């Protein structure tokens, strides 16, 4: 067999085989076996078979409607920062659409509905994908649209997560300021009787100094907490609009564990984009190859594509692409496990702190009654009051640490913003 005939046979055989390797991208279906890893590590079956945008659109939200969290989320999504990032993403997609003339027009507002229409428009034009290279480019474009939808959902979750985090900082500072304002009169009222006791020689100077140090700490703590609340309120207002600064109270988050985490969906789309890119690279030099090409033209194509001549390995005929990496761990599962464990730990610690505070508060109340009845000196009352204050401060710290842990868990699951809000 002559060299030209052999090369022609190899070229035709490759063109015949490649369509069978082509796997149309629709944002759904299991990953190839070479990339998906063990079956037990597959994505959740309920959502893995659905298109990405459809999965995002029906994604539930963890924020309970009518709560302070819901008011914050709504203000963020309607605020200038989120609109600006959305407009930037629209401009980027429009630039890609201009490069590929067959992409449908994208409206001025980016939403899951707009991206869904864009994706359907690409699929509705089979006449534009009459070659293997164009089919690979279509799949690459569909992966890009899905990636934009995921970026929209991620941006919404990030901004709502940060806004609610600032809100929690405000509420924690307000809780501390209220606590210090509540206990200040109790500590300040002990100064005069203790001063008299020191003058009469029935109380030590060290205990009076300890009281005054505690009074100064409470006064300074209240001022600092108010300043922290004001700073956090300004940062929160900058994230959305004036409505954010007026929201008060803690919200409620539903426990949603079934949705596929956004990082897993992003990994799924990235795999599809990588496959489309590799298939496009394999087909770009063979697009339009037919029998009318001369032996010299075929030889030139083979040389560019990497074919070394008779006797070379046919597997090396096309350009080299990176080998797929076997994935055995889903991207979001590890972080989710750590966050869930942190929440469980904080829940246990908060229960202990609540018990300790209840006990310390009861002892402080009993000591007040004894002091008023003349059965306890002002100096001895200082210790139970300080213990009750410390226990309440610890409870506030753990209460808001738990709220932040629950918020982070919902963020990692990608459920802070419902798909219907996008």
C-alpha positions as CSV (number, residue, x, y, z in Angstrom):
1,X,0.0,0.0,0.0
2,X,1.4,3.4,-1.0
3,X,2.0,6.1,1.7
4,X,-0.7,8.3,0.3
5,X,-3.3,5.5,0.2
6,X,-2.5,4.6,3.8
7,X,-2.8,8.1,5.0
8,X,-6.1,8.6,3.1
9,X,-7.5,5.4,4.7
10,X,-6.5,6.5,8.2
11,X,-8.0,9.9,7.6
12,X,-11.3,8.5,6.4
13,X,-11.4,5.9,9.2
14,X,-10.8,8.7,11.8
15,X,-13.6,10.8,10.3
16,X,-15.9,7.9,10.4
17,X,-15.1,7.0,14.0
18,X,-15.1,10.5,15.6
19,X,-18.9,11.1,15.3
20,X,-19.4,8.0,17.4
21,X,-17.2,9.6,20.0
22,X,-19.1,12.9,19.9
23,X,-21.3,13.2,22.9
24,X,-23.8,16.1,22.5
25,X,-23.9,18.5,25.4
26,X,-27.3,19.2,27.0
27,X,-26.1,20.0,30.5
28,X,-27.5,16.7,31.7
29,X,-26.6,13.0,32.0
30,X,-23.8,11.3,33.9
31,X,-20.2,12.2,33.3
32,X,-18.0,9.9,31.2
33,X,-16.7,6.9,33.1
34,X,-13.1,8.2,32.7
35,X,-13.9,11.3,34.6
36,X,-16.9,10.6,36.9
37,X,-15.0,8.2,39.2
38,X,-16.6,5.5,41.3
39,X,-20.4,5.1,41.0
40,X,-20.8,5.7,44.7
41,X,-19.3,9.2,44.3
42,X,-21.8,10.2,41.5
43,X,-23.8,13.4,41.9
44,X,-27.3,13.1,43.5
45,X,-29.4,11.1,41.1
46,X,-32.5,13.3,41.5
47,X,-30.8,16.3,39.9
48,X,-28.0,14.8,37.9
49,X,-30.2,14.0,35.0
50,X,-31.7,17.5,34.7
51,X,-30.3,20.4,32.7
52,X,-28.3,22.7,34.8
53,X,-30.5,25.9,34.3
54,X,-33.6,23.9,35.0
55,X,-32.0,22.5,38.2
56,X,-31.1,26.0,39.3
57,X,-34.6,27.4,38.5
58,X,-36.4,24.9,40.7
59,X,-33.8,25.1,43.5
60,X,-35.5,25.9,46.9
61,X,-34.4,28.6,49.2
62,X,-33.4,28.2,52.8
63,X,-34.5,31.6,53.9
64,X,-38.0,31.7,55.4
65,X,-40.2,34.4,53.8
66,X,-41.3,37.2,56.0
67,X,-38.2,37.1,58.2
68,X,-35.3,39.7,58.5
69,X,-33.1,37.4,56.4
70,X,-35.7,37.5,53.6
71,X,-35.9,41.3,53.7
72,X,-32.1,41.5,53.5
73,X,-31.9,39.1,50.5
74,X,-34.6,41.0,48.6
75,X,-32.8,44.3,49.2
76,X,-29.5,42.8,48.0
77,X,-30.9,41.3,44.8
78,X,-32.6,44.6,44.0
79,X,-29.6,46.7,45.0
80,X,-27.0,48.4,42.9
81,X,-24.1,46.0,43.6
82,X,-25.9,42.9,42.4
83,X,-27.3,44.7,39.3
84,X,-23.8,46.0,38.4
85,X,-22.3,42.5,38.6
86,X,-25.3,41.2,36.5
87,X,-24.8,43.9,33.8
88,X,-21.1,43.0,33.6
89,X,-21.9,39.4,33.1
90,X,-24.4,40.4,30.4
91,X,-21.7,42.4,28.6
92,X,-19.3,39.5,28.7
93,X,-21.9,37.1,27.3
94,X,-22.9,39.6,24.6
95,X,-19.2,39.8,23.6
96,X,-19.1,36.0,23.2
97,X,-22.3,36.1,21.2
98,X,-20.8,38.6,18.7
99,X,-17.8,36.3,18.2
100,X,-20.1,33.4,17.4
101,X,-22.7,34.9,15.1
102,X,-25.1,32.0,15.6
103,X,-25.6,32.6,19.3
104,X,-29.1,34.1,20.0
105,X,-29.5,37.7,21.2
106,X,-29.3,38.3,24.9
107,X,-31.6,40.9,26.5
108,X,-30.4,43.7,28.8
109,X,-31.3,41.8,32.1
110,X,-29.5,38.6,33.0
111,X,-31.8,36.0,34.7
112,X,-32.2,32.3,34.7
113,X,-35.2,32.7,32.4
114,X,-33.1,34.7,29.9
115,X,-30.3,32.2,29.9
116,X,-32.8,29.4,29.5
117,X,-34.2,31.1,26.4
118,X,-30.7,31.6,25.1
119,X,-29.9,27.9,25.6
120,X,-33.1,26.8,23.9
121,X,-32.3,29.1,21.0
122,X,-28.9,27.4,20.5
123,X,-30.5,24.0,20.5
124,X,-33.2,25.1,18.1
125,X,-30.8,25.8,15.2
126,X,-29.6,22.4,14.0
127,X,-28.8,23.8,10.6
128,X,-26.0,25.9,12.1
129,X,-24.2,22.8,13.3
130,X,-23.7,20.7,10.2
131,X,-20.1,19.7,10.9
132,X,-18.5,18.0,13.8
133,X,-16.4,21.1,14.7
134,X,-19.5,23.3,14.8
135,X,-21.3,20.7,16.9
136,X,-18.4,20.8,19.4
137,X,-18.6,24.7,19.4
138,X,-22.3,24.5,20.1
139,X,-21.6,22.2,23.1
140,X,-18.9,24.6,24.2
141,X,-21.4,27.5,24.0
142,X,-24.1,25.6,25.9
143,X,-21.6,24.9,28.6
144,X,-20.7,28.6,28.7
145,X,-24.4,29.5,29.1
146,X,-24.7,27.0,32.0
147,X,-21.6,28.4,33.5
148,X,-23.1,31.9,33.4
149,X,-26.2,30.6,35.1
150,X,-24.1,29.0,37.8
151,X,-22.1,32.3,38.2
152,X,-25.4,34.2,38.6
153,X,-26.6,31.8,41.3
154,X,-23.2,31.9,43.0
155,X,-23.0,35.7,43.0
156,X,-26.4,35.9,44.5
157,X,-25.5,33.5,47.2
158,X,-22.2,35.3,47.9
159,X,-23.8,38.7,48.2
160,X,-26.7,37.6,50.4
161,X,-24.3,35.6,52.5
162,X,-22.1,38.6,53.1
163,X,-25.0,40.9,53.7
164,X,-26.6,38.6,56.3
165,X,-23.2,38.2,57.9
166,X,-23.0,42.0,58.3
167,X,-26.5,42.0,59.7
168,X,-25.4,39.4,62.3
169,X,-22.5,41.6,63.3
170,X,-25.0,44.4,63.8
171,X,-27.3,42.3,65.9
172,X,-24.5,40.8,68.0
173,X,-23.2,44.3,68.7
174,X,-26.7,45.5,69.6
175,X,-27.2,42.5,71.9
176,X,-23.9,43.3,73.7
177,X,-24.8,47.0,74.0
178,X,-28.2,46.1,75.4
179,X,-26.6,43.8,77.9
180,X,-24.1,46.3,79.1
181,X,-26.8,49.0,79.4
182,X,-28.9,46.6,81.5
183,X,-26.2,45.6,84.0
184,X,-24.5,49.0,84.3
185,X,-26.9,50.3,87.0
186,X,-26.4,47.2,89.1
187,X,-22.6,47.6,89.2
188,X,-22.6,51.4,89.5
189,X,-25.0,51.1,92.5
190,X,-22.4,49.2,94.5
191,X,-19.8,52.0,94.4
192,X,-21.1,54.1,97.2
193,X,-21.8,51.4,99.8
194,X,-18.4,49.8,99.0
195,X,-16.7,53.1,99.3
196,X,-18.2,53.6,102.7
197,X,-17.3,50.1,103.8
198,X,-13.7,50.7,102.8
199,X,-13.6,54.0,104.7
200,X,-15.1,52.1,107.7
201,X,-12.5,49.4,107.4
202,X,-15.0,46.6,106.7
203,X,-14.1,46.2,103.0
204,X,-10.8,45.9,101.2
205,X,-9.5,48.5,98.8
206,X,-8.7,45.8,96.3
207,X,-12.4,44.8,96.0
208,X,-13.4,48.5,95.5
209,X,-10.8,48.8,92.7
210,X,-12.1,45.6,91.2
211,X,-15.7,47.0,91.2
212,X,-14.6,50.3,89.5
213,X,-12.6,48.3,86.9
214,X,-15.7,46.3,86.1
215,X,-17.9,49.4,85.9
216,X,-15.3,51.0,83.5
217,X,-15.3,47.8,81.4
218,X,-19.1,47.7,81.1
219,X,-19.2,51.4,80.2
220,X,-16.5,51.0,77.6
221,X,-18.0,47.8,76.3
222,X,-21.3,49.5,75.6
223,X,-19.7,52.4,73.7
224,X,-17.6,49.9,71.7
225,X,-20.6,47.7,70.8
226,X,-22.6,50.7,69.6
227,X,-19.6,51.8,67.4
228,X,-19.3,48.3,66.0
229,X,-23.0,48.2,65.2
230,X,-22.9,51.6,63.4
231,X,-19.9,50.5,61.3
232,X,-21.5,47.3,60.3
233,X,-24.7,49.1,59.6
234,X,-22.9,51.4,57.2
235,X,-21.2,48.5,55.4
236,X,-24.5,46.6,55.1
237,X,-26.2,49.7,53.6
238,X,-23.4,49.9,51.0
239,X,-24.3,46.4,49.8
240,X,-27.9,47.2,48.8
241,X,-30.0,50.2,49.6
242,X,-31.3,52.2,52.5
243,X,-33.8,49.4,53.5
244,X,-30.9,47.2,54.7
245,X,-30.0,49.5,57.6
246,X,-33.5,49.3,59.1
247,X,-33.7,45.6,59.4
248,X,-33.6,44.2,62.9
249,X,-33.7,40.7,64.5
250,X,-32.5,37.3,63.6
251,X,-33.9,35.3,60.7
252,X,-34.7,31.6,60.2
253,X,-33.1,29.2,57.8
254,X,-34.7,26.0,56.6
255,X,-32.7,22.8,56.6
256,X,-32.3,21.9,52.9
257,X,-29.9,19.0,52.3
258,X,-31.0,17.5,49.0
259,X,-30.0,20.1,46.4
260,X,-26.7,19.4,44.7
261,X,-24.1,22.0,46.0
262,X,-23.2,24.6,43.5
263,X,-19.5,23.6,43.3
264,X,-20.6,20.1,42.2
265,X,-22.7,21.6,39.4
266,X,-19.8,23.8,38.4
267,X,-17.5,20.8,38.2
268,X,-20.1,19.0,36.1
269,X,-20.3,22.0,33.6
270,X,-16.5,22.3,33.6
271,X,-16.2,18.6,32.6
272,X,-18.6,19.2,29.7
273,X,-16.8,22.3,28.6
274,X,-13.5,20.4,28.7
275,X,-14.9,17.6,26.6
276,X,-16.3,20.0,24.0
277,X,-13.0,21.8,23.8
278,X,-11.1,18.6,23.3
279,X,-13.6,17.4,20.6
280,X,-13.4,20.8,18.9
281,X,-9.6,20.5,18.8
282,X,-9.9,17.0,17.3
283,X,-12.3,18.1,14.6
284,X,-11.0,21.5,13.7
285,X,-8.4,20.1,11.2
286,X,-10.7,17.5,9.8
287,X,-13.7,19.7,9.2
288,X,-14.6,19.3,5.5
289,X,-12.1,16.5,4.8
290,X,-13.2,14.6,1.7
291,X,-11.8,12.4,-1.2
292,X,-11.2,15.4,-3.4
293,X,-8.2,16.5,-1.4
294,X,-4.9,15.7,-3.0
295,X,-2.3,13.5,-1.4
296,X,-0.2,16.5,-0.8
297,X,-3.0,18.3,1.1
298,X,-3.7,15.2,3.2
299,X,0.0,14.9,4.0
300,X,0.0,18.6,5.1
301,X,-3.0,18.0,7.3
302,X,-1.5,14.9,8.8
303,X,1.7,16.7,9.6
304,X,-0.1,19.5,11.4
305,X,-2.2,17.0,13.3
306,X,0.8,15.0,14.4
307,X,0.8,11.9,12.2
308,X,4.4,10.7,11.8
309,X,3.9,8.5,8.7
310,X,3.5,4.7,8.1
311,X,4.1,2.6,11.1
312,X,3.3,5.3,13.6
313,X,0.7,4.7,16.3
314,X,-2.7,5.7,15.1
315,X,-3.6,6.9,18.6
316,X,-1.1,9.7,18.2
317,X,-2.5,11.0,15.0
318,X,-4.5,13.8,16.5
319,X,-3.2,16.6,18.7
320,X,-2.5,15.7,22.3
321,X,-4.9,16.7,25.0
322,X,-4.6,16.5,28.7
323,X,-5.5,13.3,30.3
324,X,-8.7,13.4,32.4
325,X,-8.2,13.3,36.1
326,X,-10.1,10.7,38.1
327,X,-12.2,12.5,40.6
328,X,-13.2,10.6,43.8
329,X,-14.3,13.5,46.0
330,X,-17.1,15.8,45.1
331,X,-15.9,19.5,45.5
332,X,-18.5,20.6,48.0
333,X,-18.8,17.5,50.2
334,X,-15.7,18.1,52.4
335,X,-16.6,21.7,53.2
336,X,-20.2,20.7,53.9
337,X,-19.1,18.0,56.3
338,X,-16.8,20.4,58.2
339,X,-19.5,23.1,58.4
340,X,-22.1,20.6,59.6
341,X,-19.7,19.3,62.3
342,X,-18.9,22.9,63.4
343,X,-22.6,23.6,63.7
344,X,-23.2,20.5,65.8
345,X,-20.4,21.5,68.1
346,X,-21.7,25.0,68.5
347,X,-25.2,23.7,69.2
348,X,-23.9,21.6,72.0
349,X,-21.8,24.4,73.4
350,X,-24.7,26.8,73.3
351,X,-26.9,24.4,75.2
352,X,-24.2,24.2,77.9
353,X,-23.8,28.0,78.0
354,X,-27.6,28.5,78.3
355,X,-27.6,26.2,81.3
356,X,-24.6,28.0,82.9
357,X,-26.2,31.4,82.3
358,X,-29.5,30.3,83.9
359,X,-27.6,29.0,86.9
360,X,-25.5,32.2,87.2
361,X,-28.5,34.5,86.7
362,X,-30.4,32.6,89.5
363,X,-27.5,33.0,91.9
364,X,-27.1,36.7,91.1
365,X,-30.8,37.3,91.7
366,X,-30.6,35.4,95.0
367,X,-27.6,37.5,96.0
368,X,-29.4,40.7,95.2
369,X,-32.3,39.7,97.5
370,X,-29.9,38.9,100.3
371,X,-28.0,42.2,99.9
372,X,-31.3,44.2,100.0
373,X,-32.3,42.3,103.1
374,X,-29.0,43.3,104.7
375,X,-27.7,39.7,104.8
376,X,-24.9,40.3,102.2
377,X,-22.5,43.1,101.8
378,X,-22.1,45.0,98.5
379,X,-18.6,43.6,98.1
380,X,-19.8,40.0,98.2
381,X,-22.5,40.8,95.6
382,X,-19.9,41.8,93.1
383,X,-18.8,38.3,92.4
384,X,-22.2,36.7,91.4
385,X,-23.1,39.8,89.3
386,X,-19.8,39.5,87.4
387,X,-20.3,35.7,86.9
388,X,-23.8,36.3,85.5
389,X,-22.4,39.0,83.1
390,X,-19.6,36.7,81.9
391,X,-22.1,33.8,81.4
392,X,-24.5,36.0,79.4
393,X,-21.6,37.3,77.2
394,X,-20.5,33.8,76.5
395,X,-24.1,32.8,75.5
396,X,-24.3,35.8,73.1
397,X,-21.0,34.9,71.5
398,X,-22.1,31.3,70.9
399,X,-25.6,32.2,69.8
400,X,-24.2,34.4,67.0
401,X,-21.4,31.9,66.2
402,X,-24.1,29.3,65.7
403,X,-26.1,31.7,63.5
404,X,-23.1,32.3,61.3
405,X,-22.4,28.5,61.1
406,X,-26.0,27.9,59.9
407,X,-25.6,30.7,57.4
408,X,-22.4,29.3,56.1
409,X,-23.9,25.8,55.8
410,X,-26.8,27.2,53.7
411,X,-24.3,29.2,51.6
412,X,-22.2,26.1,50.9
413,X,-25.3,24.2,49.8
414,X,-26.1,27.1,47.5
415,X,-29.6,27.5,49.0
416,X,-29.6,31.0,50.4
417,X,-31.3,32.3,47.2
418,X,-34.1,30.4,45.7
419,X,-34.0,29.8,41.9
420,X,-37.3,31.6,41.5
421,X,-35.7,34.8,42.7
422,X,-33.1,34.7,39.9
